[in-house]
Amino acid sequence: MIKLFVGLGNPGPEYEDTRHNAGFWWIDAVARSLGATLVTERGYQGKVARVNVKGQSTWLLEPQTFMNLSGRSVAALARFYKIAPEEILVVHDELDLAPGQAKLKKGGGHAGHNGLRDIHAQLGSSDYWRLRLGIGHPGDKSQVVGWVLKKPPADEMTAIEEAIARSVKAFSLLAEGDIPRATVQIHTSKPPREKPPRREPQSLAEMPANASSRKAASSGSDE
């Protein structure tokens, strides 16, 4: 069961709409869906909401420490409520996935993500769950910092919002520990729209000119 859901981002209005705040967007969406309100808790250095899922207390957390110190907030709450790493899900932006994609995984490295790096260090473990929200890659490693701290264009933002809306629907499944069903919900994107079947010509007049000529020639040889 997931008892602590963490969304990563940077506090402050200047960062609110930047790609690096995708984790905050996800937690905000969950809070709206549950009618919950995130409240600043200094002891946990973050915005926190406590919700109930089938009798189980579940926590939503947005660290307010800035990205590279996120682990301080996560570890403080996890230690107080005795929440193990495998009961934590961290939602974060992912350069290696395209906007609109979302992937669930457990454990692994931090891949240079400063928020995950600090969580690793503060928890003393990498054995927690991650929900990776695709933001795309600028194509050049030297441009990554500027990329994550900029607002995505409208089409990319729409795709990210769709991935968030789809994955938020798996919240209860994650909280209940039904990871297989949650994974299907999160990983299954909207299927591509099928092209309508090609309509065959219904009369001689509707046929292409060369087809009409061939049919007429054929008719003449039979006579």
FENHUFEN-V400263 format. One line per field, one symbol per residue. phi: phi as a letter, one per 20 degrees, with the letter a starting at -180 (. if undefined). psi: psi as a letter, one per 30 degrees, with the letter a starting at -180 (. if undefined). burial: I if it has 16 or more other C-alpha atoms within 10 Angstrom, else O. A space follows every 50 residues. Layout:
BEGIN
phi=???
psi=???
burial=???
END
This chain:
BEGIN
phi=.edcddderdfoffdgdegfegffgffgffgffdmecfcfcffdlaeccd cdclndfcddccgdemgfcgffffffffffelefgfdddddbfcfecfgo ebcdbcmoeelnffffgffgffemadedecdedfcmcfncgfefgfffed fffgffffffffffgffffegffffenefgffffffeeefffffffffef gebffefggffffffffffffff
psi=kkfjkkkkaklkfffeglefgeeeeeeeeeeeffglkkkkjefghlkkkk lkjhfkkkkkkjkgflefgefeeeeeeeeeghklefgkkkklkjegklkf kkkklkaalfhfjeeeeeeeeefgkghlkkjjjkflkffkeffeeeefgl klleeeeeeeeeeeeefefgeeeeefgieeeeeeeefjlkkkkkkkkkkk kflefflleeeeeeeeeeeefe.
burial=IIIIIIIIIIIOOOIIIIIIIIIIIIIIIIIOOOOOOIOIIOOIIIIIII IOOOOOOIIIIIIIIOIIIIIIIIIIIIOOOOOIIIIIIIIIIIIOIIII IIIIOOOOOOOOOIIIIIIIOIIOOIIIIIIIIIIIIOOOOOOOOOIIII IIOOOIIOIIIIIIOIIIOIIIIIIIOOIOOIIOIIOOOOOOOOOOOOOO OOOOOOOOOOOOOOOOOOOOOOO
END
